[in-house]
Structures are given as C-alpha cells and as structure tokens.
Amino acid sequence: MESDPAVIEGVLCHAFRDRELLRRALTHKSRAFERAGAREDTLADNEQLEFLGDSVLGFLVSEALLCAHPDFSEGKLSKLKSHLVSAAYLHQAAKRLNLGQHLLLGHGEEMSGGRLKKNLLSNTMEALIAAVYLDGGVEAARAFVARHVLCGLAELEATPEAAGHDCKSALQELAQTMGLPQPRYHIVGEHGPEHSKTFTVEVRLGKAWAGAADGASKKSAGQNAAQRVLEQLLAARAQEQAGQT
C-alpha cells in the first residue's frame, strides 16, 4: 500500500504542487518495470531525477560551505563537500527521514530488503532533492538541503578526518619520534547487515599501546582507532615532560 502523500510531505517539510514529482522520486525502477508490463519507461522511475538531484545537491552544498567558511582552502571545502554528498552520508539522512517505508518497490526488490539498501536510499534522497527543485525552485531545494543534509555539518566538522586531520599519519610520526614500533592495524569485527555494516579496527604499537574503535567504513574505523592511541601517547608524553620539569 502506498503512503499518504500528505504524510510524506510533512516528513520532508515541503508541500508539493505537483505530487506526481513526489511519487516519481519515490519510485524505484523495479516498480516502474513491473507496472509498465516489462517495458522500459524512463519517466516512470526516479533515475533521471537522481541524475539531476546529484548536480543540484553538489551546487547547494558548495554554496553553503563557501558562505559558511569563506576562509577555508579549496582542499578543505572539497573534503567537507565529499562527505556531505557521499552515499554513506545521504543514507544516514534518508534513515533519519525514514524514507524506506515510503519507497515504491517492485516485488523482487521488496523481498530482497530494498527498503534498507544504502545505495537505494541515498539515490532516493538525490531524486527527492531534484523533485523539490522542479516543484518549488532553487529556494525550496536550498531549504530542503539545509534542513535535511546540512543539519549534520557541525557534527561532521568536529570529526578529525573531515576537519583534515589524518590521525593515522600523525600516529605514525609520533611513534617514530618516541622510538616506538610502527602502528599495525587489524579488522577485528564486522557487525550489521550487508548494506549498512559497522567495522571495528584495532591498532597496536608493540605490546604497550593499543586501541580499537568502530566506523561506518574500514577507513573511518582505522582513523578513529588511531585517534584513541594518539591521545594515549600524547597524554603519556605530556606526563613524562611534566615529570622532568
């Protein structure tokens, strides 16, 4: 059964003048294929809207970042933008909106867990951005992106990786300075469904120093683990220096 458009509009905070745009943005190609009797109809699913939404999102995120941080370098702005427009980040935004329950899926996609798939949900976010843009113009799309995408910017900026700090490189350099072995990283755990896994990575420096942390990717988990050991080493070095004074 299809969701009530008014309910979805309430979640999205945008009342559509053309609700067909909303329906199309939520329609996966598997549903359109079934309804068309196995005939391809590119105007019946959200793939074209996804294509447009990707560009609209990129522009609006770039604009917002430049306005918020006119003193940032191009490299730092690009790093933040890449996080905000990534499939992993958009997947989290889609989960906050509970988009999965409103998707229009074909039977096969429904049975294979399509409502929880990361790529499917992130693509739907892009399609919705395009639908809002076509329905209400750039100001409506700007408000949508600010409310549902840029809402996590402050938290994102607080992470070492997004802020441009490479904890793994910093740990390696500090270990060398302190005469310690080079860090060794190991994946010690994976949890969650295939489409939304959490990884646990452990880092060790010889026998004395170790730390483990989780992340949505192996890379981010490694950075988080490196940060924990880096903090341990910096605290130990500070304590040692204090004892020498």
C-alpha positions in Angstrom: 0.0 0.0 0.0 1.3 3.4 -0.9 2.0 6.0 1.8 -0.3 9.0 2.1 1.5 11.9 0.2 0.5 14.4 2.9 2.3 12.3 5.5 5.5 12.2 3.3 5.2 16.0 2.7 5.0 16.5 6.4 8.2 14.5 6.9 10.0 16.3 4.1 8.6 19.8 5.2 7.6 20.5 1.6 4.1 20.6 0.2 4.3 19.6 -3.5 2.2 21.5 -6.1 2.8 18.5 -8.4 2.6 15.3 -6.3 3.5 13.3 -9.4 7.0 14.5 -8.9 7.0 13.2 -5.3 5.6 9.8 -6.5 8.2 9.5 -9.2 11.1 10.4 -6.8 10.0 7.5 -4.5 9.5 5.0 -7.4 12.3 2.5 -7.9 12.9 1.2 -11.4 11.8 -2.3 -10.3 8.3 -0.9 -9.5 8.1 1.0 -12.8 9.3 -2.0 -14.7 6.5 -4.2 -13.2 3.8 -1.6 -13.8 4.9 -1.0 -17.4 4.5 -4.7 -18.2 8.2 -5.3 -18.7 8.5 -2.2 -20.9 11.2 0.3 -20.0 9.8 3.8 -19.2 12.5 6.3 -18.1 9.8 8.8 -17.0 8.2 6.4 -14.6 11.0 5.9 -12.1 13.4 8.1 -10.1 16.7 7.5 -12.1 16.5 10.7 -14.1 15.6 12.7 -11.0 18.6 11.1 -9.2 20.8 12.4 -12.0 19.5 15.9 -11.6 19.5 15.8 -7.9 23.2 14.9 -7.7 24.1 18.2 -9.5 21.6 20.3 -7.5 22.9 18.9 -4.3 26.5 19.5 -5.3 25.8 23.1 -6.1 23.9 23.8 -3.0 26.4 22.2 -0.7 29.2 24.0 -2.3 27.4 27.3 -2.0 26.6 26.7 1.7 30.1 25.7 2.6 31.6 28.7 0.8 29.2 31.1 2.6 29.8 29.4 6.0 33.6 29.2 5.6 35.0 31.9 3.3 38.4 31.4 4.8 38.7 27.7 4.1 41.0 26.4 1.4 39.7 24.7 -1.7 41.0 21.4 -0.5 39.3 21.7 2.9 36.0 22.7 1.2 36.2 19.8 -1.2 36.8 17.4 1.7 33.7 18.6 3.6 31.7 18.5 0.4 32.7 15.0 -0.5 31.4 13.8 2.9 28.1 15.6 2.6 27.3 14.3 -0.8 28.6 10.8 -0.3 26.3 7.8 -0.5 27.1 6.9 3.2 26.1 10.4 4.4 22.9 10.6 2.3 22.0 7.1 3.5 22.0 8.4 7.1 19.9 11.4 6.1 17.4 9.0 4.4 17.3 6.9 7.6 16.5 10.0 9.7 13.6 10.7 7.4 12.5 7.0 7.5 12.3 7.1 3.7 12.5 3.3 3.4 8.9 2.9 4.5 7.7 5.3 1.7 9.5 3.7 -1.2 7.6 2.2 -4.1 9.4 -1.0 -5.0 8.9 -4.0 -7.2 8.1 -7.3 -5.6 11.7 -8.7 -6.1 13.3 -5.6 -4.7 10.9 -5.7 -1.8 11.7 -9.3 -1.0 15.5 -8.6 -1.1 15.4 -5.9 1.5 15.4 -2.9 -0.8 13.9 -0.6 1.8 17.1 -0.9 3.8 19.7 -0.8 1.0 22.2 2.1 1.3 22.6 2.9 -2.4 18.8 2.8 -3.0 18.1 5.1 -0.1 20.9 7.6 -1.0 19.7 7.6 -4.6 16.2 8.4 -3.4 17.5 11.4 -1.4 19.0 12.8 -4.6 15.8 12.2 -6.5 13.8 14.0 -3.8 16.1 17.0 -4.0 15.5 17.2 -7.7 11.8 16.8 -7.3 11.7 19.6 -4.7 13.8 21.8 -7.1 11.5 21.1 -10.1 8.4 21.7 -7.9 9.4 24.8 -6.0 12.6 26.2 -7.5 16.1 26.7 -6.1 14.9 28.3 -2.9 12.8 25.3 -2.0 15.6 23.0 -2.8 18.0 25.1 -0.8 15.7 24.9 2.2 15.4 21.2 1.8 19.1 20.6 1.7 19.7 22.9 4.6 17.1 21.1 6.7 17.9 17.5 5.8 21.5 17.4 4.6 23.4 20.4 6.1 21.9 19.7 9.5 24.8 17.4 10.3 27.5 19.8 9.2 28.6 20.9 12.7 28.9 17.3 13.9 30.8 16.4 10.7 33.2 19.3 11.1 34.1 18.1 14.6 35.4 14.8 13.3 39.2 14.7 12.8 39.0 13.2 9.3 36.5 15.7 8.0 38.5 18.5 9.5 41.5 17.5 7.6 43.4 15.7 10.4 44.9 12.4 9.4 45.2 10.6 12.7 46.9 7.6 11.1 49.7 9.7 9.7 50.0 11.7 13.0 50.2 8.5 15.0 52.9 7.1 12.7 55.0 10.3 13.0 54.6 10.4 16.8 55.5 6.7 17.2 58.7 7.3 15.2 59.6 10.4 17.3 59.1 8.4 20.5 61.1 5.4 19.2 58.1 3.1 19.1 57.3 0.4 16.6 55.1 1.4 13.6 51.4 1.0 14.1 49.8 -2.2 12.9 46.1 -2.2 12.0 43.7 -5.2 12.1 40.0 -5.5 11.4 38.7 -7.3 14.5 34.9 -7.2 13.8 32.1 -6.5 11.4 28.5 -6.1 12.6 25.2 -5.2 11.0 23.5 -6.1 7.7 25.5 -6.2 4.5 24.0 -2.9 3.3 24.9 -1.0 6.5 27.9 -2.6 8.2 29.9 -1.2 11.2 33.6 -2.2 11.3 35.8 -2.5 14.3 39.5 -1.8 13.8 42.3 -2.3 16.3 45.7 -0.6 16.2 48.8 -1.7 18.1 52.2 -0.2 18.8 54.3 -3.1 20.1 53.0 -4.6 23.3 52.4 -1.5 25.3 49.9 0.5 23.3 46.6 -0.5 21.7 43.2 0.9 20.9 40.1 -0.1 19.0 37.2 1.8 17.5 34.2 1.5 15.3 33.4 3.2 12.0 31.0 3.0 9.1 33.9 2.1 6.8 37.3 0.3 7.4 39.0 3.7 6.7 37.0 5.7 9.3 37.3 2.9 11.9 41.1 2.9 11.4 41.2 6.7 11.8 39.1 6.5 15.0 41.3 3.8 16.4 44.4 5.8 15.5 43.0 8.8 17.3 42.5 6.8 20.5 46.1 5.6 20.6 47.3 9.1 19.6 45.5 10.6 22.6 47.1 7.9 24.8 50.6 8.7 23.5 50.2 12.5 23.8 48.9 12.1 27.3 51.9 9.9 28.3 54.4 12.2 26.6 52.9 15.2 28.4 53.0 13.4 31.7 56.7 12.5 31.1 57.6 16.0 30.2 55.8 17.3 33.3 57.8 14.9 35.5 61.0 16.3 34.0 60.3 19.9 35.0 
